[in-house]
Amino acid sequence: MKTVTVKLPSALNARLERAARRRGQTKSDVVREALESLLNDLSGTRPARSALDLAGDLVGSIEGPGDLSTNPKYLEGLGE
């Protein structure tokens, strides 16, 4: 693996340190992920993401019946 040295303004370095602590990663790991994401966006080669990846922050965020998809009483009139 190659080493790259980057100069960061103090405020950006502080944000990087906070993000690394929050994620339980090194600053290098966070920078690598951010750079990979940026380069994928620029080249249009963003890897396919699953529905769970896209909506993962919503999973479990609302209350409702646990048997919504299997209980016939909730399925009455569906598709009519």
C-alpha positions as CSV (number, residue, x, y, z in Angstrom):
1,M,0.0,0.0,0.0
2,K,1.3,3.5,-0.9
3,T,1.5,6.3,1.6
4,V,0.1,9.8,0.7
5,T,0.5,12.8,2.8
6,V,-2.3,15.4,2.9
7,K,-2.4,18.8,4.6
8,L,-5.8,19.5,6.2
9,P,-7.2,22.7,7.7
10,S,-7.6,22.3,11.5
11,A,-11.4,22.3,11.3
12,L,-11.4,19.5,8.7
13,N,-8.9,17.5,10.7
14,A,-11.2,17.8,13.8
15,R,-14.2,16.6,11.8
16,L,-12.1,13.7,10.5
17,E,-11.0,12.7,14.0
18,R,-14.6,12.9,15.2
19,A,-15.9,10.7,12.3
20,A,-13.1,8.2,12.9
21,R,-13.9,7.9,16.6
22,R,-17.7,7.7,16.0
23,R,-17.1,4.9,13.5
24,G,-14.4,3.1,15.5
25,Q,-12.0,3.4,12.6
26,T,-8.7,5.0,11.9
27,K,-8.5,8.3,10.2
28,S,-6.8,6.5,7.3
29,D,-9.8,4.1,6.9
30,V,-12.3,7.0,6.8
31,V,-10.2,8.9,4.2
32,R,-9.9,5.8,2.1
33,E,-13.6,5.2,2.1
34,A,-14.4,8.8,1.4
35,L,-11.9,8.9,-1.5
36,E,-13.2,5.6,-2.9
37,S,-16.8,7.0,-2.8
38,L,-15.8,10.3,-4.5
39,L,-13.9,8.5,-7.2
40,N,-16.7,6.0,-7.9
41,D,-19.2,8.9,-8.1
42,L,-16.9,10.8,-10.6
43,S,-16.4,7.8,-12.8
44,G,-20.0,6.6,-12.7
45,T,-18.9,3.2,-11.4
46,R,-20.9,3.3,-8.2
47,P,-21.4,-0.3,-7.1
48,A,-25.0,-1.5,-7.0
49,R,-26.5,-1.1,-3.5
50,S,-29.3,-3.2,-2.1
51,A,-32.6,-1.9,-0.9
52,L,-31.4,-2.5,2.7
53,D,-28.3,-0.3,2.1
54,L,-30.5,2.5,0.7
55,A,-33.2,2.3,3.4
56,G,-31.3,0.8,6.3
57,D,-31.8,3.9,8.5
58,L,-35.5,3.4,8.2
59,V,-35.7,-0.3,9.1
60,G,-37.4,-0.6,12.5
61,S,-38.2,3.1,12.7
62,I,-42.0,2.7,12.9
63,E,-44.3,0.6,15.1
64,G,-46.9,-1.7,13.6
65,P,-48.2,-5.3,13.8
66,G,-45.5,-7.9,13.5
67,D,-47.5,-10.1,11.3
68,L,-48.5,-7.5,8.7
69,S,-47.4,-9.5,5.6
70,T,-48.8,-12.9,6.7
71,N,-52.0,-12.2,8.6
72,P,-55.0,-12.6,6.2
73,K,-57.0,-9.9,8.0
74,Y,-54.4,-7.3,6.9
75,L,-54.4,-8.7,3.3
76,E,-58.2,-8.3,2.7
77,G,-58.9,-6.3,-0.4
78,L,-55.3,-6.2,-1.5
79,G,-55.0,-6.2,-5.3
80,E,-58.6,-5.5,-6.0
